[in-house]
Amino acid sequence: MTQKPSPKASATAPGFVDLFTPKLVTVLREGYGLSHLRSDALAGLTVAIVALPLSMAIAIAAGASPAQGLYTAIFGGFFVSLLGGSRFQIGGPAGAFIVLMATTVAVHGMDGLLLATMMAGVFLLAIGLLQLGTYIKFIPYPVTVGFTAGIAVIIFASQVKELLGLTLTGEEPGPLLEKLPVLWSALPSVSPAAAGLSLVTVVVIVGVKRYRPSWPGMLIAVALTAIATAVLDLPVDTIGTRFGGIPSQIPMPSLPTVSLDKVVEVLPSAIAFALLGAIESLLSAVVADGMTGRRHRSNCELAAQGVANIVAPLFGGICVTGTIARTATNIRAGAHGPFAGIIHSVCLLVFILVAAPLAYFIPLAALAGVLAVVAWNMIEKPAISSLLTASRGDAMVLLSVFFLTIFRDLTEAIVVGVALGSVLFISRMSRATSVEQRPTFVRDDMADSEEDRGPYDAHWEAESDVVVYHINGAFFFGAASAVGAALDAIADNRRAMVLDFSRVPFIDSTAARTIEGTAEKHRRLGIKFVIAGASRDVMQGLFAQGLKPPEVSYERSVEAALKKLSSS
């Protein structure tokens, strides 16, 4: 990619302190007033309302207590916002971790989960401080879509027992193929009360989202079902009957059992937690950037995630990561900066200290309904459809990761997905490479009549409010992050942007997704976005990610694009 040099481009590279200065400090340096605090307080309260039922539901599904889910959101969310490199990130327990955490608890016990979480925190802190977070972005888009969809299927399967109130004769198996026959055989024991509460929960959440999207649907659904359970004395399991309620105080910090043997045993889980935590947190930060036009610092964010995962287990908390749904809610609620995340943690702390007894009657079927909706929302339906139809290679990677996640192991799925993506890239490069005969140093002289270009128009050079970027070479997942960062650096006062694809032999879905995000940002700012010189194959890849006219204009060359812009 080439562009005219700017003063910023030649400036001294940022130092270590600059790269790891929390966004909270940045916000304070900008000037933080009462109006900003008011916006953050409202956003923090809104996010806390969403996080309250969700944190408890995720913790229960992972084999922990509901209180541990709240401790995770309180301490993990606090340190993610205090130290993080994203202005709007909300940290807490995430649905993507349910499968890994439940497996760790089943094999190594709760102490094993807490130890593995702390070890993952150390790994994340090291990855951030060593500035290795950039490499996390090399994971291809079909891999993230595939394992997220696979995790969603497993989460839903894990909630069938609570959704229907089934009574099992023994322990519920973890692997899906072993779980399904057990659940099928237990279907005669369905509890009408539990199934009814689950259905009401889902209907209320979906209905509120459709007709009153600004209302906290999950909290409303859980509150209604809790009231119904208490008033009607329904025969269903609740937080009170299963866990004895939620303590009204915060536990004193304590270390889990640590020994060399235990560390070795939980090391694979810790690595998996760190890998998934890094992917999820950076993915959430990228989503926040796309919604706000801001840019996060990935290594600073990972270091903060590391600290959060070290501190949270000291109080009984489980895995912490950036959460896309809560981060998006934070932005839509009008957050100004990281104080919103801190206030969200404080609000949850106040709930535990003041209103914990109210959670006694919350039915587990309702929390299972919450997770069923979460699982459905985790599946990126439009992305899956576009990837399955874009190319056989992307479809192969997506399906491989999806089925490996369901039937094998998440870490194995990611490794295989990245390997397949790399092989696919090599294959595409071999087909895209061509041999062109040309002189060694300079091209031969040509007659003006032989050159394929239009007449010179001085107005083109005078168009200072139109910027032209040239992308050279293969545009794939390995280059998407750098290209995206460079495109984001464009000044917002431009009238139009022309992106020259004439020297791009092919584009994959990750890179196309990056361009789609850039185009969306420019549409919000009212800047015309034009793609010039794209080949038929490249255009098909861009079309598959939704980059179609009239949102994006396509021209055969940069000259044609500039001529059209000058006349508009």
C-alpha positions in Angstrom: 0.0 0.0 0.0 1.4 3.4 -0.9 0.4 7.0 -0.1 1.9 10.4 0.1 4.1 10.7 3.2 2.6 12.6 6.1 4.2 14.3 9.1 2.9 11.5 11.4 4.4 8.8 9.2 7.9 10.2 9.9 7.4 10.8 13.6 9.4 8.8 16.1 7.9 5.4 16.8 5.9 5.2 20.1 7.8 4.0 23.1 6.9 1.2 25.6 5.2 3.6 28.0 3.1 5.1 25.2 2.0 1.7 24.0 1.0 0.5 27.4 -0.7 3.7 28.7 -4.3 2.7 29.6 -7.1 4.3 27.7 -8.4 5.5 31.0 -5.3 7.8 31.3 -5.9 9.0 27.7 -9.5 9.9 28.5 -8.4 11.9 31.6 -5.8 13.7 29.5 -8.5 14.7 27.0 -10.4 16.4 29.8 -13.1 14.6 31.8 -16.1 16.5 33.0 -19.4 16.0 34.8 -21.2 15.4 31.5 -18.8 12.6 30.6 -19.2 11.1 34.1 -23.0 11.2 33.7 -22.8 9.4 30.3 -20.4 6.8 31.7 -22.6 6.2 34.8 -25.7 5.6 32.6 -23.8 3.3 30.3 -22.3 1.4 33.2 -25.6 0.9 34.9 -27.1 -0.3 31.6 -24.3 -2.8 31.1 -24.6 -4.0 34.7 -28.2 -4.8 34.2 -27.3 -6.9 31.1 -24.3 -8.5 32.9 -26.2 -9.5 36.1 -28.2 -12.5 34.7 -25.6 -13.3 32.1 -22.7 -13.6 34.5 -24.7 -16.0 36.7 -25.9 -18.1 33.8 -22.4 -18.5 32.3 -20.9 -19.4 35.7 -23.6 -22.1 36.3 -23.1 -23.6 32.9 -19.4 -23.7 33.4 -19.7 -25.7 36.6 -19.2 -22.8 39.0 -21.6 -21.0 41.3 -23.6 -17.9 40.3 -21.7 -15.8 42.8 -18.4 -16.7 41.1 -19.8 -15.3 37.8 -20.6 -12.1 39.6 -17.1 -12.0 41.2 -15.6 -12.4 37.7 -17.6 -9.5 36.3 -16.8 -7.3 39.3 -13.0 -7.8 39.6 -12.3 -8.9 36.0 -14.4 -6.1 34.5 -12.8 -3.5 36.8 -9.2 -4.3 35.8 -10.0 -4.7 32.1 -11.4 -1.1 32.2 -8.8 0.3 34.5 -5.7 -1.0 32.6 -7.0 -1.9 29.1 -6.0 -0.5 25.7 -9.6 -0.3 24.5 -11.8 2.7 25.4 -15.1 0.8 25.5 -14.2 -2.8 26.3 -16.3 -4.6 29.0 -14.7 -7.6 30.7 -16.4 -10.5 32.4 -17.3 -14.2 32.0 -18.0 -15.1 28.3 -20.1 -17.9 26.8 -17.2 -18.9 24.6 -15.4 -20.3 27.7 -18.2 -22.4 29.0 -17.1 -25.6 27.2 -13.4 -25.3 28.3 -14.2 -24.3 31.8 -16.8 -27.1 32.3 -14.3 -29.6 31.0 -11.6 -28.3 33.3 -13.9 -28.4 36.4 -14.9 -32.0 35.5 -11.3 -33.2 35.2 -9.4 -31.0 37.7 -12.0 -29.6 40.0 -12.7 -26.0 40.9 -9.2 -25.4 42.3 -7.8 -26.6 38.9 -10.0 -24.1 37.1 -8.9 -21.2 39.3 -5.2 -22.2 38.9 -5.5 -22.6 35.1 -7.2 -19.2 34.9 -4.4 -17.5 36.9 -1.8 -19.3 34.7 -3.7 -18.1 31.6 -3.5 -14.6 33.0 0.3 -14.8 33.3 0.5 -16.0 29.7 -1.7 -13.1 28.5 0.3 -10.6 30.5 3.5 -12.0 28.9 2.0 -12.0 25.4 1.0 -8.3 25.9 4.3 -7.1 27.4 6.3 -8.9 24.7 4.1 -7.2 22.1 3.1 -10.5 20.5 -0.6 -9.6 20.4 -0.3 -8.6 16.7 0.1 -12.3 15.8 -3.3 -13.1 17.2 -4.8 -11.2 14.3 -3.4 -13.7 11.9 -6.2 -16.1 12.7 -8.4 -16.3 9.5 -12.0 -15.1 9.7 -13.5 -18.5 8.8 -11.8 -20.0 11.8 -13.3 -17.5 14.3 -16.8 -17.9 12.7 -16.4 -21.7 12.8 -15.3 -22.1 16.4 -17.8 -19.5 17.6 -20.7 -21.4 15.9 -19.4 -24.7 17.3 -19.2 -23.4 20.8 -22.8 -22.1 20.5 -24.0 -25.5 19.6 -22.3 -27.1 22.6 -23.6 -24.4 24.9 -27.2 -25.0 23.8 -26.8 -28.8 24.2 -25.4 -28.2 27.7 -28.6 -26.3 28.6 -31.2 -28.8 27.4 -31.4 -30.5 30.8 -32.2 -27.2 32.5 -34.4 -25.9 29.7 -36.7 -28.9 30.0 -36.1 -29.7 33.7 -35.0 -33.3 32.9 -34.1 -35.7 35.6 -31.1 -37.8 34.7 -30.3 -41.2 36.3 -26.5 -40.4 36.4 -24.0 -37.7 35.6 -24.6 -35.7 32.4 -21.8 -36.6 29.9 -19.6 -33.9 28.5 -19.0 -35.0 24.9 -21.9 -34.2 22.6 -22.2 -37.7 21.1 -22.4 -39.2 24.5 -24.8 -36.5 25.9 -27.5 -36.7 23.2 -28.5 -40.4 23.9 -28.7 -39.6 27.7 -30.9 -36.6 27.1 -33.1 -38.5 24.7 -33.7 -41.3 27.2 -34.6 -38.7 29.9 -37.3 -36.9 27.8 -40.2 -38.6 29.6 -39.1 -36.8 32.8 -39.7 -33.3 31.3 -40.9 -30.8 33.8 -43.8 -28.7 32.4 -43.0 -25.8 34.8 -39.3 -25.7 33.9 -40.1 -25.9 30.1 -42.7 -23.2 30.5 -40.4 -20.9 32.3 -37.7 -21.5 29.7 -40.1 -20.7 26.9 -41.4 -17.5 28.6 -37.8 -16.4 29.1 -36.9 -16.8 25.4 -40.2 -15.2 24.3 -39.7 -12.2 26.6 -36.1 -11.6 25.5 -36.9 -11.8 21.8 -40.0 -9.7 22.2 -38.4 -7.0 24.2 -35.5 -6.9 21.7 -37.9 -6.5 18.8 -40.4 -4.0 20.3 -38.4 -2.2 23.0 -34.8 -2.7 22.1 -33.6 -0.1 24.6 -35.1 -2.2 27.5 -33.0 -4.8 29.4 -34.8 -7.9 28.0 -32.7 -10.5 29.9 -33.2 -8.9 33.3 -36.9 -8.4 32.7 -37.3 -12.1 31.7 -35.4 -13.4 34.7 -37.2 -11.0 37.1 -40.6 -12.1 35.7 -39.9 -15.8 36.0 -38.4 -15.4 39.5 -41.6 -13.6 40.6 -43.8 -16.3 39.0 -41.7 -19.0 40.7 -42.0 -17.4 44.2 -45.7 -16.5 43.9 -46.9 -19.7 42.4 -44.4 -21.9 44.3 -43.4 -23.7 41.1 -41.6 -27.0 41.5 -38.4 -26.0 39.8 -34.7 -25.7 40.7 -33.7 -22.1 41.6 -30.4 -20.5 42.6 -31.6 -20.8 46.2 -32.4 -24.5 46.1 -29.3 -25.5 44.1 -26.7 -23.1 45.5 -28.2 -21.8 48.7 -28.5 -18.3 47.2 -25.7 -15.7 46.7 -23.5 -14.5 49.6 -24.0 -10.9 50.6 -20.3 -10.2 50.9 -17.1 -10.5 48.9 -14.8 -13.3 49.9 -11.3 -12.6 51.2 -8.6 -13.2 48.5 -6.9 -16.6 48.6 -4.7 -18.6 46.4 -5.9 -21.9 44.9 -3.9 -25.1 45.7 -0.6 -24.8 43.8 1.9 -27.6 43.2 4.2 -28.5 40.4 2.1 -31.6 39.5 -1.1 -29.5 39.5 0.5 -26.9 37.3 1.6 -29.5 34.8 -1.9 -31.1 34.8 -3.8 -27.9 34.1 -1.2 -26.4 31.7 -3.2 -27.4 28.5 -6.3 -25.8 29.9 -4.3 -22.6 30.8 -2.9 -22.4 27.2 -6.4 -22.9 25.8 -7.8 -20.2 28.1 -5.1 -17.8 27.1 -5.5 -18.5 23.4 -9.3 -18.1 23.4 -9.1 -15.1 25.7 -6.7 -13.3 23.4 -8.9 -14.0 20.4 -12.2 -13.1 22.1 -10.9 -9.9 23.7 -9.2 -8.6 20.5 -12.2 -9.5 18.4 -14.4 -7.5 20.8 -12.0 -4.6 20.7 -12.1 -4.6 16.9 -15.9 -4.6 17.0 -15.8 -1.6 19.3 -13.4 0.2 17.0 -15.7 -0.4 14.0 -18.7 1.0 16.0 -16.9 4.1 17.2 -14.1 4.9 14.7 -11.5 4.6 17.5 -8.5 2.3 17.6 -7.5 0.1 20.5 -3.9 -1.0 21.4 -3.9 -4.8 21.3 -0.9 -5.5 23.5 -2.0 -3.1 26.2 -5.4 -4.8 26.1 -3.9 -8.3 26.4 -1.8 -7.2 29.3 -4.9 -5.9 31.1 -6.7 -9.1 30.3 -3.8 -10.9 31.9 -4.0 -8.9 35.1 -7.8 -9.4 35.3 -7.3 -13.2 35.0 -4.7 -13.2 37.7 -6.8 -11.1 40.2 -10.3 -12.5 39.6 -9.5 -16.1 40.7 -8.1 -14.8 44.0 -11.7 -14.0 44.9 -13.2 -17.1 43.3 -13.7 -15.6 39.8 -13.4 -17.6 36.7 -12.0 -16.8 33.2 -12.2 -13.1 32.1 -12.3 -11.8 28.6 -13.7 -8.9 26.6 -17.3 -9.5 25.8 -18.8 -8.4 22.4 -22.4 -8.1 23.5 -21.7 -6.2 26.7 -19.2 -4.0 24.9 -21.6 -3.2 22.1 -24.3 -2.4 24.8 -21.9 -0.1 26.5 -21.3 1.9 23.3 -25.0 2.1 22.4 -25.7 3.3 25.9 -23.5 6.4 25.2 -20.3 5.5 27.1 -17.5 8.1 26.9 -14.7 6.0 28.1 -13.4 3.2 30.5 -15.2 4.7 33.6 -18.3 3.1 32.2 -16.8 -0.4 32.7 -15.6 0.5 36.2 -19.0 1.8 37.1 -20.6 -1.4 35.7 -18.4 -3.4 38.1 -19.3 -1.2 41.1 -23.0 -1.6 40.3 -22.7 -5.4 40.4 -20.8 -5.1 43.7 -23.6 -3.0 45.2 -26.1 -5.7 44.1 -24.2 -8.4 46.0 -23.9 -6.2 49.1 -27.5 -5.0 49.1 -29.8 -7.1 47.0 -28.2 -10.6 46.9 -31.2 -12.3 48.7 -33.4 -11.3 45.7 -31.6 -13.9 43.6 -32.9 -16.8 45.7 -36.0 -17.4 43.5 -34.3 -17.1 40.1 -35.1 -20.4 38.3 -32.3 -22.2 36.6 -34.6 -22.8 33.7 -34.8 -19.0 33.1 -31.0 -18.7 33.1 -30.8 -21.6 30.7 -33.2 -19.7 28.5 -30.9 -16.7 28.6 -28.0 -18.9 27.5 -30.1 -20.4 24.7 -30.6 -16.9 23.3 -26.9 -16.2 23.8 -26.0 -19.3 21.9 -28.3 -18.4 19.0 -26.8 -14.9 18.8 -23.3 -16.3 18.8 -23.9 -18.0 15.5 -23.1 -15.4 12.8 -25.7 -16.5 10.3 -24.9 -14.0 7.5 -21.2 -14.6 7.9 -21.6 -18.4 7.6 -23.8 -18.0 4.6 -21.3 -15.7 2.8 -18.3 -18.0 3.6 -20.1 -21.1 2.5 -20.9 -19.5 -0.9 -17.8 -17.4 -1.3 -15.3 -20.2 -2.1 -14.9 -23.9 -1.4 -11.7 -23.2 0.5 -13.3 -20.9 3.0 -16.2 -23.3 3.3 -13.8 -26.2 4.0 -12.0 -24.2 6.8 -15.3 -23.1 8.3 -16.9 -26.6 8.4 -13.7 -28.3 9.6 -13.3 -25.9 12.5 -17.1 -26.1 13.3 -17.2 -29.9 13.4 -13.8 -30.3 15.2 -15.0 -27.8 17.9 -18.2 -29.9 18.4 -16.8 -33.4 18.3 -13.1 -33.0 19.2 -11.5 -30.0 21.0 -11.5 -26.3 20.6 -7.7 -25.9 20.6 -7.3 -28.6 18.0 -10.0 -26.9 15.9 -8.2 -23.6 15.9 -4.8 -25.2 15.1 -6.3 -27.2 12.2 -8.2 -24.2 11.0 -5.1 -21.9 10.9 -3.2 -24.7 9.2 -5.9 -25.2 6.6 -6.1 -21.5 6.1 -2.3 -21.3 5.5 -2.4 -24.2 3.0 -5.4 -22.5 1.2 -3.4 -19.3 1.0 -0.4 -21.1 -0.5 -2.7 -22.8 -3.0 -4.3 -19.4 -4.0 -0.9 -17.8 -4.3 0.4 -20.5 -6.6 -2.7 -19.9 -8.9 -2.4 -16.2 -8.7 1.3 -16.0 -9.6 2.2 -15.2 -13.2 5.3 -14.5 -15.2 5.6 -11.2 -16.9 8.3 -10.3 -19.4 9.7 -6.8 -18.7 13.0 -5.0 -18.8 15.3 -5.2 -15.8 15.5 -1.5 -14.9 13.0 0.6 -16.7 10.2 0.0 -19.2 10.7 0.7 -22.9 9.6 4.0 -24.3 6.0 3.9 -25.6 4.1 6.2 -27.9 1.4 8.2 -26.1 -1.2 6.6 -28.3 -0.3 3.1 -27.0 -0.8 3.9 -23.3 -4.1 2.9 -21.8 -5.0 6.1 -20.1 -7.4 9.1 -20.6 -6.6 12.7 -21.2 -4.9 14.6 -18.4 -7.1 16.8 -16.3 -5.4 19.2 -13.9 -8.5 19.2 -11.7 -7.6 15.7 -10.6 -4.5 16.9 -8.9 -6.3 19.8 -7.3 -8.8 17.4 -5.6 -7.2 17.7 -2.2 -10.3 16.3 -0.6 -10.0 13.0 -2.5 -7.4 10.5 -1.3 -6.2 7.5 -3.4 -4.7 4.4 -1.8 -2.9 1.7 -3.8 -2.8 -1.9 -2.5 -0.1 -4.0 -4.0 0.1 -7.8 -3.8 -2.0 -10.5 -2.3 -4.5 -9.2 0.2 -5.2 -12.0 2.7 -5.6 -12.5 6.5 -2.0 -12.0 7.2 -2.0 -8.5 5.7 -5.6 -7.5 6.7 -4.6 -6.0 10.1 -1.8 -3.8 8.7 -4.0 -2.6 5.7 -6.9 -2.0 8.0 -4.8 0.1 10.4 -3.5 2.2 7.5 -6.9 2.8 6.1 -8.3 3.8 9.5 -5.6 6.5 9.6 -7.2 8.5 6.8 -8.4 11.9 7.8 -12.1 12.1 8.4 -12.5 15.5 6.5 -12.0 13.9 3.1 -14.8 14.0 0.6 -14.0 10.7 -1.1 -11.6 7.8 -0.9 -10.5 5.7 -3.9 -9.0 2.3 -3.2 -6.9 1.0 -6.1 -7.1 -2.8 -6.4 -5.5 -3.1 -9.9 -2.4 -4.8 -8.4 -4.3 -7.2 -6.1 -4.3 -10.8 -7.5 -6.8 -12.1 -5.0 -8.5 -11.3 -1.7 -9.7 -13.7 1.0 -12.7 -13.3 3.3 -10.7 -11.8 6.2 -9.3 -9.1 4.0 -12.7 -8.5 2.4 -14.2 -8.2 5.9 -11.5 -5.5 6.7 -12.5 -3.5 3.6 -16.2 -3.9 4.6 -15.5 -2.4 8.0 -13.6 0.5 6.4 -16.4 1.1 4.0 -19.0 1.1 6.8 -16.9 3.7 8.7 -16.8 5.9 5.7 -20.5 5.6 5.0 -21.2 6.8 8.6 -18.9 9.8 8.0 -20.5 10.6 4.7 -17.3 9.9 2.7 -17.7 8.4 -0.8 -15.9 5.0 -1.0 -14.8 3.9 -4.5 -12.9 0.7 -5.5 -11.0 0.9 -8.7 -9.4 -1.6 -11.0 -10.6 -4.7 -9.1 -10.5 -8.0 -11.1 -13.6 -10.2 -11.5 -12.4 -12.6 -8.8 -11.6 -9.9 -6.4 -15.0 -8.3 -7.0 -16.7 -11.6 -6.2 -14.8 -11.8 -2.9 -15.8 -8.3 -2.0 -19.4 -8.9 -3.1 -19.6 -12.0 -0.8 -18.9 -9.8 2.2 -21.7 -7.3 1.2 -19.5 -4.7 -0.6 -22.0 -4.0 -3.4 -23.3 -0.9 -5.1 -24.7 1.6 -4.2 -23.0 1.5 -0.8 -19.6 1.1 -2.7 -18.8 2.3 -6.2 -16.7 0.3 -8.6 -14.7 1.8 -11.4 -12.4 0.2 -14.0 -9.4 2.5 -13.1 -8.3 5.2 -10.7 -8.4 7.7 -13.6 -12.0 6.8 -14.3 -12.9 7.1 -10.6 -11.3 10.5 -10.2 -13.0 11.8 -13.4 -16.4 10.7 -12.1 -15.7 12.3 -8.6 -14.6 15.5 -10.2 -17.8 15.8 -12.1 -20.1 15.0 -9.1 
